[in-house]
Amino acid sequence: MQHMSITELIDDFLAARATRKPSVHTLSAYRRDLNLVVGLAEPAPLTVSDLSPRVLRAAFARFAADRSPASVSRAWSSWNAFFTFLVTEQVVAGNPMSAVDKPRQSVLVPKPLRGEDTPEVLLRAVSTKDETQRDPWPERDVVVLALALCAGLRLSEMLALRVGSVSGRAGERRVEVAGKGGRPRTVPIEDGLDAAVARYLDSRRVRFGRVAATAPLLVDRRGGALQRGGLQYLVRSCYRRAGIGDRVPRGAQLHALRHTFATRLAEDGANASEIMRLLGHASLATSQSYIEVTAEQQRAAVQANRTNRVLSELG
């Protein structure tokens, strides 16, 4: 392998990663990050042995010049995984990424929907047929929202679902999720979400006939697998129909529904480990942030109590 070009080694790395069943977007991000940094290395490397710590540090400095810390951190992780693969395959003796500084990750600030009753307002509004739509399908729209609000699924996880992903006997229903980074997880679902899925599948059979267990769970109005852009548009459309656009944090969109799920878990007493398992977080610190935000909100509510304000004026 040592005689192979960097491009060939990247292809081998991605082929090995593909066995973990990551999303297409994850593999594309790996390839993009690896190729961009190689393109910025000076002198232009011919083999992986040319990528010394000094060359990598300089290439990452150029890469970071006009990119966010999150993008640089992701690229660093891609390269770290690449060199870990090369060490395992005995192509290189060691991983030089320890000599390349990794940006500090900013602390996650959860962005749930604003308003105590907003999730309920949203679901009720979307569950009614909107005759102004060209082809209303409220059963499908409700399921999309509910999978994020009641199971905490990411956009990519929803798109990867199959009809057979929802399974289990009564009282033990669950959804099998292909999580971020190829990490599978199981999320229990309650009767409400299970019934919403059943109503959606019944409506889908009326539209398109028999539904196989291996078919994509979420489809568009023509019966084809729902795509990323279509799902994002659907969620924005639901917000507009419910009239809650001003309650959606900027830049959150679908993620606001997932954050609402996590925040409500914390409010109802779930600990960080439980939130981590249910949402498929790679880091316990990410899950802990929901609990910390909830604690801050509770303290703010206590501080807003008028009796407390009077007490502060005494003496």
N, C-alpha and C positions, 0 to 999 in steps of 0.2 A: 504493500500500500504506500510505502514511503515515496515511490517514484510517481505517484498519481498527482495530478494537478489539484489545486485548491477547489476548483469547480467540481471535479469528480468526487472529492472527499465530502463536499457539501451535499452532493446528490446521495452519497452513501449514508450520511448522517440523517437526511430527511427520510430516506427509505426505512431506516431503523426506527425513527420516530413514528412513522406512519403505522407501524404495528400496534401502537398504543391507541389508535383510533382518535387522534385529535381532530378538531374541525379543519376544514379547508383553509379558513382564515388564519388559524394558528400556524399551519405549515407555510402559508404564504408569507406570514410575518417573519418566521425563521429565515426563509430564503432571502427576503428583502433586507433584513438587518445584517445578515452575514455578507451579502454581496455589496451593500453600501459601504460597510467599513473596509472591506478588501479594496474597493475602488478608491478609498481615501488614503490608503497606506502608501508611504513613500520611503524608499524606492518601491516601485510596483513589485509585489511579491510573486514569485513563480511557483514556489512550493510552500508548504505549511511551515517549514523550518525557517523561512524568511520572516515569519511573523514573531519577531522577538518582542519582549516586554516593551522596549523602547519604541519600536515601530507601532505596536498596538496602542500605546499611550498617546502617541502623536495622532494616530488615525482617529481615536475616540475623541480627542480634543477638537479635531476638525468636525467630526460628526455632531458633537454637542453644541457647536457654535450657534446654530440656528434651530435647535430642537429643544423640546421641553424635557425636564428631568425624568418624567415618566417614560418618554420615548428612549432616552439614553439608557435608563435602567433596564428597559425591556431588551434593548440591543445587547447590553452587557450580559443579561441572563441567557440570551440566545448564544452568544459566544462562549459563555461558561459551559453551557450544555454541549456545544460543539466540541470544545477541547476535552471535556469529560469523556465524550464518546471516543475521541482520538486516543486518549490515554488507555481506555479500556481495550481498544483495538490494537494497542501497542504501536501506534503510528508515531507518537511523541512520548517522551519520557515523563513530562510533567505539564501541568496546566498553568500557563503564564498569566491567567486573568487575575490572580491574587495581587499582581503588581499594577493592575489597572484600576484606578479609583472608580467606585460605583456611586452614583448620586444618591443622596438621602431621599427616601420616599416620603412624600408629604403624607401627613396623617389623613386617613379617610374621614371625610365629613359626610355622614349619611344625609340623603336628600329625599325623605319620604314626602308623600303628598301632604299638603298643608290642610288643616281643618280636621276636627275630630271625626266628623261623619262623612268625609269626602269619599272614601272607598265605597261606602254604602250608596251614596248619591250616584256615583259613577255606575255601579252595577245595575241599579234600578233603572237609570236613564237608558242604558244601552240594551237592557233586556226587552224594551218595548220596540216594536217595529217602527222604523222611521220611513214613512212613505215618501219622503223627499229623496231618499236614496234610489238609485237606479235598480238595484237588486238587493234589498235589505236581507241580512242574514244574522239576526240578533243572537241566535244560539251559538254560532261560531265566534262572534265578537265577545260574548260573555266568557266563553271558555278561555280565550286568549288572555283576557284581563285576569281571570280567576287563577290561571296557572302561575301568574306572577304574584298576585295578591294573597293567594292561599297556599302556594307551594314554593314561592320564592325563586322561580326559574329565570335564568338569563335568556336573552334573545336567542343565542346560538343553541342553547339547550332545548328550547321550544321547537326550533326548526328541525332538530335531530330526532324528535319524538316519533314513535310509530304507534299505530293503533294499539298494538299489543304491549306498549310500554305501561299502560294502566292495567293493573291486574290485581289478583288476590280475592279471597272470599269475603263475604259480608263481615264488616267489622275490622277487617285487616287489609283494606284496599290501599294500594300504594302506586307510585309512579317511579319507574326506573329511569334515571337520568344519566346521560353521557356528559359528565361535568367538564369543567375547564381543565386543560392540561391532560385530558384523557382519564381523569379520575371519576369513576362511576359512583353514584350514590343512590340511595333509596329514600324517597320522601313519602311518609304516610299521608293519605288524603282522607278527609272527613266526608260525611254523607252529602254535604252541600256541593262540594266540588265534584264528587262522584256522580251526583244527579245531573249536574251541568254538563259533564262529559257525555252522559247517556243521552240527554236531550239533543246535544249537538250531533252525535253519531246517528240518532234517529232521523234528524233533519237532513243529514248528509245522504243517508240511504234513499230518502224521498227524492233528492235531487239527482243522485248519480248511481243509485243501485247498490249492489253488494259492496261491502267494505272489508278488505283483507286485513288480517292482523299485522302483516308486514308493511302495509301502506303507510305513508306519512300521516301523522295524526291531523296536522293542520293543513288545510287546502284553501286555495283561492276560490272565487266564484265560478271558475271554469272547471274546477275539480283537480287542478294541478297543485303540486306541492307549493305551499306558501313560501315566498322568498324573503330575504332580509329587508329589502326596500318596501315590499308589500306589507310586512308585519309592522314596520315602523310607521308607515302611513296609516294603517288600521288603528294603531294606538292613538295617534294624533287626532284622527277622525273621531274616535270615541270621546276624547277630552272635549272636542268642540261640541259634539252633540249633547254632552252632559253639562256644558257651560261652566267647566271648572278649569279652564286654561290658566286663570290667575292663581290657581292653587298648585300648579305643577312647577317645581323648582327648575330654573333655567338649566338646560343641558341634560336633564335627567330622563325625561320621556318614559320609556319602558322601565328603565332602572328605578324610577321613582316608585313603581309598583313593588318591585323586589325589596327596595329599602323600606317601604311601608310594612311589608310582611315581617322583615327582620326587626324593625322598631317595635311593632306590636308584640312580637315574641318577647322582647326584652321587657316591655311594659307589663306583660303578664307573668313575668318571673323566670323566664328561661335564662340559664347561665350561658357564658361564652362558649363552652364546649358544645352545648346543645345547638346553639345558633351556628357554630362552625360546621357541625355535621349536616344540619338541615340545608344550609346554603352552599356547602361545598367550598368553604374558604380554605385557602392554603395556609393561612396564618391565623393563630388565635387572636393576635392583636387586632386584626380586621374585625373579628366578631365582637371583641371587647368594646370597640368604638361605639356600637349601638347601645350598649349598656351605659357607657359614660354619657352619651348624649341624652338618654332617657333620664339619668340621674340629674343632669343639668336642668332639664325641663321641669322635673319635679321640684328642684330647689327654686327655680324661677317662679313657679306657681305659688310656692310658700311665701316667697318674698313679696309677691304681689298682693298677698292677703292684707286687707285694709287694717285689720287689728294689729298686725305686725308693724305697719307704718306708724300707727298711733304710739305704740310702745317705744319706737325709736325717737319719738318727739318728747317723751317724758324725761324728767330728771334734768 
